[in-house]
Amino acid sequence: MKKETQIVSLGRDKKWTQGVINPPVVRASTMVFDTMEEMRFASKNKANGELFYGRRGGPTHFAFQAAISELEGGVGTALYPSGAAAISNALMSFLKAGDHLLMVDSAYEPTRALCDSLLAGFGVETTYYDPMIGAGIKDLIQDNTKVLFLESPGSITMEVQDVPTLSKIAHEHGIVVMLDNTWASPINSRPFDMGVDISIQAATKYIVGHSDVMMGTATANEAHWEQLRENSYLMGQCISPDDVYLASRGLRTLSVRMAQHEKNALQVANWLATRPEVDHLRHPAFESCPGHEFFKRDFTASNGLFSFVLKEGSSKALTALVENMKHFKMGFSWGGYESLILSVSGIDSIRTATTWDKSKPLIRLHIGLENPDDLIADLEAAFERFNAQQNK
Ligand SMILES: *Cc1c(COP(=O)(O)O)cnc(C)c1O
């Protein structure tokens, strides 16, 4: 079955929907049983989409979990109140004091902060590695290395990693491979075919797709599902069925939104590539992006999120560029229907295994569902303001 067909039908088991189209919101903490026999059955099967207790989820959750597991290609999915919670729970479910973690240098900044603060405090040592390290990762593996964490493409700087090579080497050393797969969403790559053990989504982004819910998912393969599920349960992770309903509703239009985000973004990126102010694009579908060859091999499509690097730019000129835009608004997060712009500084201070030339400013864009001609006109005016300041 093709992904477009899957996202329409997945998770809509009659057991959970009772025959209506959208899995309904079922609000529940306590679930009751009439006999000891039923209670025993529920206890034994509490991880298999059977009612047990609210913290294990209910029909709204089960329907959505089944859909995400199938789309990502794993066997089970745990839900979290944010993408950040999915990352911290996945890591903490597989690491203990004395363990060593290999973390990609281009990781989402809060992931990095987690490693340097909480995980360090719990006695987990982190080594950051160059996202383009490939087979060189084997030189960084220690006897106590337990987890290899990837994010591809990386946050902000967009390096695409050689996931199959990294996974293969990790597995030769019994290391668990986790991937922050948010950029691909569950439809533009096959993480488990590339050797990933746990694939993480900030569902807040494209799955929800409407900038109104925080949510994270972590999907595991057979070998890692029980440990992820039980440890996340111990950490008390559960989310409201109302939020799940919205995510599940967002999911149904994921493929059409993604295709439009991609088309719009490519039009804007192609235009940016002709601008004299632009040094290069950090868009995985362009050759100037590190790891472009892995994008072509491992992804079926791109989306609305990319960055571009300017040849130069004073702080005043950058401010003039991003302020007073008509359609692009400044804001964190991405993956909604609206366009966003960010002038990102301080990248050099959140890279330790690689270097970043801070003399060349970086702008990150999320291209929404507006008509790209309007977005290009907005950016054209932004460059005019930028140049006026820069040439003062
Ligand atoms: C936004 C984001 C997260 C965190 O998700 P939240 O839902 O905001 O906690 C994690 N990873 C990546 C790549 C992200 O872009």
The ligand as an SDF file (V2000), in Angstrom:
LIG
                    3D

 15 15  0  0  0  0  0  0  0  0999 V2000
   10.8300   20.9360   17.5190 C   0  0  0  0  0  0  0  0  0  0  0  0
   11.7760   19.8020   17.4910 C   0  0  0  0  0  0  0  0  0  0  0  0
   11.8780   18.9530   18.5910 C   0  0  0  0  0  0  0  0  0  0  0  0
   11.1110   19.1760   19.8730 C   0  0  0  0  0  0  0  0  0  0  0  0
    9.7500   19.0860   19.7230 O   0  0  0  0  0  0  0  0  0  0  0  0
    8.7700   19.8460   20.7740 P   0  0  0  0  0  0  0  0  0  0  0  0
    7.4560   19.2410   20.4810 O   0  0  0  0  0  0  0  0  0  0  0  0
    8.8730   21.3010   20.4500 O   0  0  0  0  0  0  0  0  0  0  0  0
    9.2690   19.5220   22.1370 O   0  0  0  0  0  0  0  0  0  0  0  0
   12.7440   17.8970   18.4930 C   0  0  0  0  0  0  0  0  0  0  0  0
   13.4730   17.6780   17.3980 N   0  0  0  0  0  0  0  0  0  0  0  0
   13.3930   18.4780   16.3220 C   0  0  0  0  0  0  0  0  0  0  0  0
   14.2310   18.1840   15.1260 C   0  0  0  0  0  0  0  0  0  0  0  0
   12.5600   19.5700   16.3340 C   0  0  0  0  0  0  0  0  0  0  0  0
   12.5100   20.3910   15.2740 O   0  0  0  0  0  0  0  0  0  0  0  0
  1  2  1  0
  2  3  1  0
  2 14  2  0
  3  4  1  0
  3 10  2  0
  4  5  1  0
  5  6  1  0
  6  7  2  0
  6  8  1  0
  6  9  1  0
 10 11  1  0
 11 12  2  0
 12 13  1  0
 12 14  1  0
 14 15  1  0
M  END
$$$$
